[in-house]
Amino acid sequence: MAQPNRTRWIRLALFVVALLAAGFILREPALCFVYLRRLPDEVLLYSSVEGIRIMHLDGTGRCLIAGGQFRKPSGSPDGQRVALFDYAARDGRLLIVSADGTGLTAISPPGMSVPVRESAPPSWSPDSERLVFYASPRFGEPSQLYIWSAEEGVQPIPNTEGASMPFWSPDGERLMFMVVTAPTLDVIERTFSLFAIRPDGSERVLLADDVTDRFLVPPAFWTPDGQIAYLNNAQPSDLIIIDPITAERRGRIDFERFWVTKIIWSPDGGRIAALAGDYTIRTSVGADMVLITLAADAESEADFREVRRANLDYLSDLGWSADGTSLFYQDVEFLIYRLPARGGASVQLAQGAEFALWNRTHKMGIAPLR
């Protein structure tokens, strides 16, 4: 009986070695269903032709979380769940899946029209208990904001008719959102009014009415210290920083050389990364696209640092690593790259449609990290 047992163990060992070798070659763990339960604190979520995938910031550890035509993934801050859109559904669907790939569930009610193609990713509250998004109650009706929680399901937020692109404030006390100032067939460049509101629909405040939505990029966002930054409809746009309670303007960066289409604030609040057209170099499509960084308290573009100028598109995604040392971007071929924030050689990581850096502040099922 010893010989069969020995043969069995040898076969098992060879099988394990083969799995590990395949994982090394493909940069994908052999047993993703185990690996997904022990993810590092910061990972990259991205949508591919297979579905929503995840990987380390160095491109290793790639695993499929949810298979299907899913887009715009958004991970909860506690590391437990991922919200995503079903791109194949005619009226769109918002779904939630556990970080280990189990429990995929649609949370948008039947008949609700979620504008997947134009929508910003759904926004998690800082405590990960609630999710805000915008949708139309029925196809063809004005959109409004909705909030989801595990206890109450999906509920409309009062006083938000016509609203789109909602985002939670860093302290979880307010939402900001946009409303089209004048309806137009031009979805490439529209003007919005910017509002802040409590999650229960109270204390709605008009902050600005000159927000531009050029190239379908969300034009306003929360800064790490709880201010709101937005691009105005000047040509070229200026970056305005505004107080979300008083609507007082706290800062302004004037752009002349660069036509900005995307801005990402660094996690420490000290710098911004911007994707922009450089109009000192004209091309057949208008301007050469460039990725720059700039001090967040700058008054003009004068102290910019160029970090990338090749194969960029006005729709490219951008992101900072949590430590502020690396930038991530997507090129015209939907390839995802990492490069030093101070400039240098890029490293290709994966191919995807959109990506999001997921800073997981909690381990799954364990107390918060200290």
ABEGO torsion letter per residue (X at the ends): XAAAAAAAAAAAAAAAAAAAAAAAAAGBBABAAAAAABBBABBBBBBBAAEBBBBBAAGBGBBBABBEBBBGBBBBAAGABBBBBBAABAAEBBBBBBAAGBGBBBABBBGBBBBAAABBBBBBBAAGABBBBBBBABBGBBBBBBBBBAAAEBBBBBGABGBBGBBBBAAGABBBBBBBABBBABAABBBBBBBBBBAAGBGBBBABAABBBBGGBBABBBBAAGBBBBBBABOBBBBBBBBAAAGBBABBBBBAABBBABBBBBAAGABBBBBBBBAABBBAAGBBBBBBBBBAABABAAABBBABBBGBBAABBBBBBAAGABBBBBBAAGBBBBBBAAEEBBBBABBBABBBBBBBABBBGBBBBX
